[in-house]
Amino acid sequence: MSDSEDHATAAAPSEDPPPTAAEPTDASVRAARASTREDADEAFLVELGQRVRRMRALRGMSRKVLAQVSGISERYIAQLEGGQGNVSIMLLRRVAEATGAPLEDLVGAVDDPDWRLVRDLLRGAPPATIAEVKALLSGEKLPGAPRAVGEPHIAVDRVALIGLRGAGKSTLGRMVAERLGWPFVELNREIETEHGFSITEILNLYGQDGYRRLERSTLQRLVDQPGPMLLATGGGIVGEPVTFELLLASYFTIWVKTSPAEHMSRVRQQGDLRPMANDKAAMAELITILSSREPLYARARAQLDTSGMAVEASAARLFGLVQSYCAVGCPWQSRNRGGKA
């Protein structure tokens, strides 16, 4: 063999490829997938805990109250909210039932207030409306001329106060309604009168879900009732999408608010500690409830902060808000021209 042939043979590449990084084995792939699943499970439990805590806060329930209503230990609920609970579907259903929330709100992939509103509206919609919605969402042409959807008309002499308990809705609402010459209505009192039970008895008999159904039906009756009205609502009405949307569409809403410390002080003065009775973490629970509801309260058309204000000054400011809203042609102006306004 020639020298050139020897050289070519020596320079020829080996049939085996050069050494590279070790290829993943089946065991390492399985380990990586298991780690990914564990991370996803951990993230889900954290999100689930946040949803449980938010739902509890929207309903104005402390952990102690939720534990009593659901029959689940307070310690376990704390673990669940901390993202550490390996919860069974049956226990989770009990949490959902205790808060009056659909189970899907806790475990669903969509966590959006508008989605919950649309879902709840569709549940009560007739087949023809559902067909229209399906056609609209799928891009199909709807039969007939398109309908313009605008801001709902709100009568100028119908005002609703929203906000956490202790802000002053009832006290200020009653004072301002008297000055306006309007009826003052408390939604919870209407529910009690209409059904013959106290709110506490209704909650004990029918739970949160039953109370919310009565709240919605009573509000609908008030919406259909003609004439001026100043309405004070319960603090948790904002947690029910359909009921709250009905309120926003039917009344000029004002968020009456104050600082957490004043909320707590006023509630204690009233002798009403629901849902924080005998709870050492009452202030922390109140702040959690307030922070969970604030984005919903902020949907009101106006706000009144009563922090550090005397009752008379707060009432005067609330009257001014209504007066400003009714600047043009408000019915009560002509009725009260003789003095009160």
C-alpha positions as CSV (number, residue, x, y, z in Angstrom):
1,M,0.0,0.0,0.0
2,S,1.4,3.4,-0.9
3,D,2.2,6.2,1.5
4,S,-0.8,8.2,0.2
5,E,-3.1,5.3,0.8
6,D,-1.7,4.9,4.4
7,H,-2.3,8.6,5.0
8,A,-5.8,8.5,3.6
9,T,-6.6,5.5,5.7
10,A,-5.2,7.2,8.8
11,A,-7.1,10.4,8.1
12,A,-10.4,8.7,7.4
13,P,-13.1,9.6,10.0
14,S,-14.0,6.9,12.5
15,E,-17.5,5.3,12.0
16,D,-18.3,6.2,15.7
17,P,-19.3,9.8,16.3
18,P,-17.2,11.9,18.7
19,P,-18.2,11.8,22.3
20,T,-21.1,14.3,23.1
21,A,-23.1,15.2,26.2
22,A,-24.9,12.3,27.7
23,E,-28.3,11.7,26.2
24,P,-31.3,11.8,28.6
25,T,-32.4,8.4,29.8
26,D,-35.9,7.3,30.3
27,A,-35.5,7.7,34.0
28,S,-34.3,11.3,33.7
29,V,-37.2,12.2,31.4
30,R,-39.7,10.7,33.9
31,A,-38.0,12.6,36.7
32,A,-38.3,15.9,34.8
33,R,-41.9,15.3,33.9
34,A,-42.7,14.4,37.6
35,S,-41.0,17.6,38.7
36,T,-43.0,19.7,36.2
37,R,-46.2,18.1,37.4
38,E,-45.3,18.8,41.0
39,D,-44.6,22.4,40.1
40,A,-47.9,22.7,38.3
41,D,-49.7,21.0,41.3
42,E,-48.1,23.4,43.7
43,A,-49.0,26.4,41.6
44,F,-52.6,25.1,41.4
45,L,-52.9,24.7,45.1
46,V,-51.6,28.2,45.7
47,E,-54.1,29.7,43.3
48,L,-56.9,27.5,44.8
49,G,-56.0,28.9,48.2
50,Q,-56.1,32.4,47.0
51,R,-59.5,31.8,45.4
52,V,-60.9,30.3,48.6
53,R,-59.6,33.3,50.6
54,R,-61.0,35.8,48.1
55,M,-64.4,34.1,48.0
56,R,-64.6,33.9,51.8
57,A,-63.7,37.6,52.0
58,L,-66.3,38.6,49.4
59,R,-68.9,36.8,51.5
60,G,-67.7,38.6,54.6
61,M,-66.8,35.3,56.4
62,S,-63.9,34.8,58.8
63,R,-62.1,31.5,58.8
64,K,-63.8,30.7,62.1
65,V,-67.3,31.2,60.5
66,L,-66.4,29.3,57.4
67,A,-65.1,26.4,59.5
68,Q,-68.4,26.4,61.5
69,V,-70.6,26.5,58.4
70,S,-68.6,24.0,56.4
71,G,-67.8,21.6,59.2
72,I,-64.1,21.7,58.2
73,S,-61.5,22.6,60.8
74,E,-60.2,26.2,60.9
75,R,-56.6,24.8,60.8
76,Y,-57.3,22.9,57.6
77,I,-58.9,26.0,56.0
78,A,-55.8,28.0,56.9
79,Q,-53.6,25.4,55.2
80,L,-55.9,25.4,52.2
81,E,-55.7,29.2,51.9
82,G,-51.9,29.0,52.3
83,G,-51.6,26.7,49.3
84,Q,-50.6,23.7,51.5
85,G,-53.9,21.7,51.4
86,N,-54.2,18.5,49.5
87,V,-57.9,18.9,49.3
88,S,-60.4,16.3,48.3
89,I,-63.2,17.2,45.9
90,M,-65.8,16.5,48.7
91,L,-64.2,18.9,51.1
92,L,-63.8,21.5,48.4
93,R,-67.5,21.1,47.6
94,R,-68.3,21.8,51.3
95,V,-66.2,25.0,51.2
96,A,-68.1,26.1,48.0
97,E,-71.5,25.3,49.6
98,A,-70.6,27.2,52.8
99,T,-69.6,30.3,50.8
100,G,-72.5,30.0,48.5
101,A,-70.2,29.9,45.5
102,P,-70.3,27.5,42.5
103,L,-67.6,24.9,42.8
104,E,-66.3,26.0,39.4
105,D,-65.4,29.4,40.8
106,L,-62.8,27.7,43.0
107,V,-61.3,25.2,40.5
108,G,-62.1,26.7,37.1
109,A,-59.4,28.0,34.8
110,V,-61.1,31.4,34.3
111,D,-61.0,33.8,37.2
112,D,-62.7,36.9,35.8
113,P,-65.7,38.9,37.2
114,D,-67.1,39.5,33.7
115,W,-67.0,35.8,32.9
116,R,-68.9,35.0,36.1
117,L,-71.5,37.6,35.3
118,V,-72.0,36.3,31.7
119,R,-72.2,32.7,33.0
120,D,-74.8,33.6,35.6
121,L,-76.9,35.6,33.2
122,L,-76.9,32.8,30.7
123,R,-78.1,30.3,33.3
124,G,-81.3,32.2,33.7
125,A,-81.7,33.3,30.0
126,P,-84.5,31.9,27.7
127,P,-83.4,29.6,24.8
128,A,-83.9,32.5,22.3
129,T,-81.4,34.7,24.1
130,I,-78.9,31.9,24.4
131,A,-79.2,31.3,20.6
132,E,-78.5,34.9,20.0
133,V,-75.5,34.9,22.2
134,K,-74.1,31.8,20.5
135,A,-74.6,33.4,17.1
136,L,-72.9,36.6,18.2
137,L,-69.9,34.8,19.8
138,S,-69.4,32.5,16.8
139,G,-69.6,35.5,14.3
140,E,-72.8,34.4,12.7
141,K,-75.2,37.0,11.3
142,L,-78.0,37.7,13.7
143,P,-81.5,37.8,12.3
144,G,-83.1,41.2,12.1
145,A,-81.5,44.6,12.5
146,P,-78.7,45.0,15.0
147,R,-79.6,46.4,18.3
148,A,-77.7,49.2,19.8
149,V,-76.5,48.6,23.4
150,G,-75.9,51.7,25.4
151,E,-75.7,52.8,29.0
152,P,-78.9,51.8,30.9
153,H,-81.2,54.6,31.9
154,I,-81.1,55.4,35.6
155,A,-83.9,57.5,37.1
156,V,-82.5,60.7,38.7
157,D,-84.2,60.1,42.0
158,R,-83.0,56.6,42.7
159,V,-79.7,56.3,44.7
160,A,-78.1,53.3,46.3
161,L,-75.3,53.3,48.9
162,I,-72.7,50.5,48.8
163,G,-69.8,49.7,51.1
164,L,-68.6,47.7,54.0
165,R,-70.5,47.6,57.3
166,G,-69.7,50.5,59.6
167,A,-69.1,53.0,56.8
168,G,-72.3,54.9,57.7
169,K,-74.7,53.8,55.0
170,S,-77.8,53.5,57.2
171,T,-77.1,56.5,59.4
172,L,-76.3,58.8,56.6
173,G,-78.8,57.4,54.2
174,R,-81.6,57.9,56.6
175,M,-80.6,61.5,57.3
176,V,-80.2,62.5,53.6
177,A,-83.4,60.7,52.6
178,E,-85.3,62.7,55.1
179,R,-83.8,65.9,53.8
180,L,-84.6,64.9,50.2
181,G,-88.2,63.9,51.1
182,W,-87.5,60.4,49.7
183,P,-88.3,57.0,51.2
184,F,-85.2,55.4,52.9
185,V,-85.0,51.6,52.3
186,E,-82.5,49.1,53.8
187,L,-82.3,46.1,51.6
188,N,-81.7,43.6,54.4
189,R,-84.7,44.9,56.3
190,E,-86.8,44.4,53.2
191,I,-85.6,40.9,53.0
192,E,-86.5,40.2,56.6
193,T,-89.9,41.8,56.3
194,E,-90.7,40.0,53.1
195,H,-89.8,36.6,54.3
196,G,-90.5,36.8,58.0
197,F,-87.0,35.8,59.2
198,S,-84.0,37.7,60.4
199,I,-80.9,37.7,58.2
200,T,-79.2,35.4,60.7
201,E,-82.1,32.9,60.6
202,I,-82.1,33.0,56.8
203,L,-78.4,32.2,56.7
204,N,-78.9,29.4,59.2
205,L,-81.8,28.0,57.3
206,Y,-80.8,28.4,53.7
207,G,-77.1,29.2,53.8
208,Q,-75.3,31.9,51.8
209,D,-76.7,30.7,48.5
210,G,-80.3,30.9,49.7
211,Y,-79.7,34.4,51.2
212,R,-78.2,35.6,47.9
213,R,-81.3,34.4,46.0
214,L,-83.6,36.2,48.3
215,E,-81.4,39.3,48.1
216,R,-81.7,39.3,44.3
217,S,-85.4,38.8,44.2
218,T,-86.0,41.5,46.8
219,L,-83.8,43.9,44.9
220,Q,-85.7,43.2,41.7
221,R,-88.9,44.0,43.5
222,L,-87.5,47.4,44.6
223,V,-86.2,48.1,41.1
224,D,-89.7,47.5,39.8
225,Q,-91.2,49.7,42.5
226,P,-91.9,53.3,41.1
227,G,-90.9,56.5,42.8
228,P,-87.8,58.0,44.4
229,M,-85.7,56.0,46.8
230,L,-82.5,56.1,48.7
231,L,-81.4,52.5,49.2
232,A,-78.7,51.1,51.6
233,T,-77.4,47.7,50.6
234,G,-75.6,44.9,52.4
235,G,-71.8,45.0,52.2
236,G,-71.5,41.7,50.3
237,I,-73.9,42.5,47.5
238,V,-70.9,43.3,45.3
239,G,-69.9,39.6,45.4
240,E,-72.9,38.4,43.4
241,P,-72.3,39.5,39.8
242,V,-75.9,39.4,38.5
243,T,-77.3,41.2,41.6
244,F,-74.6,43.8,41.6
245,E,-75.0,44.4,37.9
246,L,-78.8,44.9,38.5
247,L,-78.0,47.4,41.2
248,L,-75.5,49.4,39.0
249,A,-78.0,49.5,36.1
250,S,-80.9,50.6,38.2
251,Y,-79.5,53.1,40.7
252,F,-77.0,55.9,41.0
253,T,-74.5,54.1,43.3
254,I,-72.3,55.8,45.9
255,W,-69.5,54.0,47.7
256,V,-69.5,55.1,51.3
257,K,-66.2,54.2,52.9
258,T,-63.9,54.9,55.8
259,S,-60.6,53.6,57.3
260,P,-60.4,50.0,58.5
261,A,-59.9,51.3,62.1
262,E,-63.1,53.3,61.9
263,H,-65.0,50.5,60.3
264,M,-64.1,48.3,63.3
265,S,-64.8,51.0,65.9
266,R,-68.2,51.7,64.5
267,V,-69.1,48.0,64.2
268,R,-68.1,47.5,67.8
269,Q,-70.2,50.5,68.9
270,Q,-73.2,49.0,67.2
271,G,-72.6,45.7,69.1
272,D,-72.5,43.8,65.8
273,L,-69.3,41.9,65.2
274,R,-70.5,39.6,62.3
275,P,-68.6,37.9,60.9
276,M,-65.7,38.6,63.3
277,A,-67.2,37.8,66.7
278,N,-64.7,36.4,69.2
279,D,-62.0,36.4,66.5
280,K,-58.6,37.6,67.7
281,A,-57.7,38.3,64.1
282,A,-60.7,40.5,63.6
283,M,-58.8,43.5,62.1
284,A,-56.8,41.3,59.8
285,E,-60.0,39.7,58.6
286,L,-61.7,43.0,58.1
287,I,-58.8,44.3,56.0
288,T,-58.9,41.1,53.9
289,I,-62.6,41.6,53.3
290,L,-62.1,45.2,52.4
291,S,-59.2,44.7,50.0
292,S,-61.1,41.9,48.2
293,R,-64.2,44.0,47.7
294,E,-62.5,47.4,46.9
295,P,-62.2,46.8,43.1
296,L,-66.0,46.1,43.1
297,Y,-66.9,49.0,45.4
298,A,-64.9,51.2,43.1
299,R,-67.4,50.6,40.3
300,A,-69.8,53.0,42.0
301,R,-70.4,56.3,40.2
302,A,-69.3,58.3,43.2
303,Q,-67.4,57.9,46.4
304,L,-67.8,59.4,49.9
305,D,-65.0,58.9,52.4
306,T,-66.2,59.5,55.9
307,S,-62.9,59.0,57.6
308,G,-62.4,61.4,60.5
309,M,-65.6,63.3,59.7
310,A,-68.5,64.1,62.0
311,V,-71.9,62.5,61.1
312,E,-73.4,65.9,60.2
313,A,-70.5,66.8,57.9
314,S,-70.7,63.4,56.2
315,A,-74.5,63.8,55.7
316,A,-74.0,67.2,54.2
317,R,-71.4,65.9,51.8
318,L,-73.6,62.9,50.8
319,F,-76.5,65.3,50.2
320,G,-74.1,67.4,48.0
321,L,-73.2,64.4,45.9
322,V,-76.8,63.6,45.2
323,Q,-77.5,67.3,44.6
324,S,-74.7,67.5,42.1
325,Y,-75.9,64.4,40.3
326,C,-79.4,65.8,40.1
327,A,-78.2,69.2,38.9
328,V,-80.6,69.3,36.0
329,G,-84.3,68.6,36.5
330,C,-84.2,66.3,39.6
331,P,-87.8,65.6,40.7
332,W,-87.1,66.3,44.3
333,Q,-86.0,69.9,43.6
334,S,-89.5,71.0,42.8
335,R,-91.0,69.1,45.7
336,N,-88.6,70.5,48.2
337,R,-88.5,74.0,46.9
338,G,-90.4,75.1,49.9
339,G,-87.4,74.7,52.3
340,K,-85.7,71.4,52.8
341,A,-83.5,71.5,49.7
